[in-house]
Amino acid sequence: MIGPLLVDPPILQAPMAGFTNYAYRQIVRDYGGAGLQATEMISARGFAWLDEQQAEHPDRLWGVREEPKPLAVQIWDNDAATLARVGRRLVEEYGVSVVDINFGCPVKQVTDRARSGSYLLRHPEKMGEIIEQVVAACAPTPVTAKIRLGCTRDTINAGDVAEVVEGAGAAALTVHGRTAQDFFKGDADWERLSAVRKRLRRIPLIGNGDLDSAEKVVLAFERWGVDGVMIARAALGRPWLFQQAAAALRGEPIPPEPTLAEQRECLLKHQRLVAERFGEKKGVQLMRKFACCYAQGRRGARAFRSHVATVQTTAEFLDVVTRYFPMPM
Ligand SMILES: Cc1cc2nc3c(=O)[nH]c(=O)nc-3n(C[C@H](O)[C@H](O)[C@H](O)COP(=O)(O)O)c2cc1C
């Protein structure tokens, strides 16, 4: 449970900037298995500024209003009042089911320049203040927090931060088992991640980091004692991973990987959704990186990547996909 919301199965689709847009979420939804999906992170300040200009809200909110729920929206900033105001708007106007606050982003633009994301892990008291205000503004919609283990390997403080997050009224905590300094290097530290469980009394702990198979998801529950899991990168080119993990959690046989022809169909559906929204030029640009995710790990992926990187039109994109995909394993 995340506050009043039943997340079933307890497998969450992670927020990923530049990737987890409406098209991706729709593809994941078609396969099933994700109990809660999330948008890309949205700058609360950017949203508020567009509001003042009476301009369109960010592209990153594409589809959210009409989308099937439950759906979490993730916001970032360091100003409690702005986050609270934007959180409320997202609840009221967009009908989101969960407002998640980003305290894990390690990118300099967010940390050094905007003193937000993982920068705030150095200031748990400030995090508490932010969460309290957002919780009050969004009630009864639950507010959650996503953190890393700490800023650096020497300043791991996820346990202390967890107590602050819970004390401030958050309904769940997601921990990515790396520090901000690690970025994505090395393996996620599930031992340290798991230790955070003892520091929470009421709210669920969602574990995140390197879950790339149904078996690893089951292990996260059985060995590391988390209450939920969140999957990010591994499901970008394998959106059926949630379905596989959900079956494994229920103790059922894991569905096989879709055939290559089915995978290509999935990629082409993804492309159609993106093109409908963004038009040909931007749509093709966006799809280049998704197509590379789908091809990852397959023989011929390198050649595919170099070809797809240069396509400019939908026709060229379809041509490359048809020629190179499906590719033999
Ligand atoms: C391209 C990319 C974009 C990401 N964007 C976000 C984001 O917007 N918000 C967030 O909380 N985490 C973001 N993350 C981090 C992921 O949600 C996740 O915590 C991290 O990738 C570890 O999980 P994984 O090993 O399953 O990929 C991003 C990661 C990647 C690779």
The ligand as an SDF file (V2000), in Angstrom:
LIG
                    3D

 31 33  0  0  0  0  0  0  0  0999 V2000
   18.1620    7.8340  -18.7270 C   0  0  0  0  0  0  0  0  0  0  0  0
   17.7780    7.8170  -17.2770 C   0  0  0  0  0  0  0  0  0  0  0  0
   16.9150    8.7840  -16.7990 C   0  0  0  0  0  0  0  0  0  0  0  0
   16.5430    8.7830  -15.4380 C   0  0  0  0  0  0  0  0  0  0  0  0
   15.6630    9.7260  -15.0020 N   0  0  0  0  0  0  0  0  0  0  0  0
   15.2310    9.6850  -13.7060 C   0  0  0  0  0  0  0  0  0  0  0  0
   14.2260   10.5750  -13.2550 C   0  0  0  0  0  0  0  0  0  0  0  0
   13.6840   11.3840  -14.0090 O   0  0  0  0  0  0  0  0  0  0  0  0
   13.8700   10.5010  -11.9420 N   0  0  0  0  0  0  0  0  0  0  0  0
   14.4250    9.5760  -11.0770 C   0  0  0  0  0  0  0  0  0  0  0  0
   14.0640    9.5540   -9.9130 O   0  0  0  0  0  0  0  0  0  0  0  0
   15.3650    8.7240  -11.5000 N   0  0  0  0  0  0  0  0  0  0  0  0
   15.7500    8.7390  -12.7830 C   0  0  0  0  0  0  0  0  0  0  0  0
   16.6710    7.8120  -13.2220 N   0  0  0  0  0  0  0  0  0  0  0  0
   17.1390    6.7710  -12.2970 C   0  0  0  0  0  0  0  0  0  0  0  0
   16.2550    5.5190  -12.3790 C   0  0  0  0  0  0  0  0  0  0  0  0
   14.9240    5.8000  -12.0170 O   0  0  0  0  0  0  0  0  0  0  0  0
   16.7890    4.3990  -11.4550 C   0  0  0  0  0  0  0  0  0  0  0  0
   16.8020    4.8720  -10.1340 O   0  0  0  0  0  0  0  0  0  0  0  0
   18.2100    3.9660  -11.8480 C   0  0  0  0  0  0  0  0  0  0  0  0
   18.3390    3.8330  -13.2470 O   0  0  0  0  0  0  0  0  0  0  0  0
   18.5620    2.6180  -11.1890 C   0  0  0  0  0  0  0  0  0  0  0  0
   17.6540    1.6050  -11.5520 O   0  0  0  0  0  0  0  0  0  0  0  0
   18.0090    0.4890  -12.6760 P   0  0  0  0  0  0  0  0  0  0  0  0
   19.2900   -0.1550  -12.2660 O   0  0  0  0  0  0  0  0  0  0  0  0
   16.8220   -0.4330  -12.6720 O   0  0  0  0  0  0  0  0  0  0  0  0
   18.1850    1.2280  -13.9670 O   0  0  0  0  0  0  0  0  0  0  0  0
   17.0610    7.8130  -14.5560 C   0  0  0  0  0  0  0  0  0  0  0  0
   17.9300    6.8390  -15.0610 C   0  0  0  0  0  0  0  0  0  0  0  0
   18.2860    6.8320  -16.4050 C   0  0  0  0  0  0  0  0  0  0  0  0
   19.2150    5.7620  -16.9120 C   0  0  0  0  0  0  0  0  0  0  0  0
  1  2  1  0
  2  3  1  0
  2 30  2  0
  3  4  2  0
  4  5  1  0
  4 28  1  0
  5  6  2  0
  6  7  1  0
  6 13  1  0
  7  8  2  0
  7  9  1  0
  9 10  1  0
 10 11  2  0
 10 12  1  0
 12 13  2  0
 13 14  1  0
 14 15  1  0
 14 28  1  0
 15 16  1  0
 16 17  1  0
 16 18  1  0
 18 19  1  0
 18 20  1  0
 20 21  1  0
 20 22  1  0
 22 23  1  0
 23 24  1  0
 24 25  2  0
 24 26  1  0
 24 27  1  0
 28 29  2  0
 29 30  1  0
 30 31  1  0
M  END
$$$$
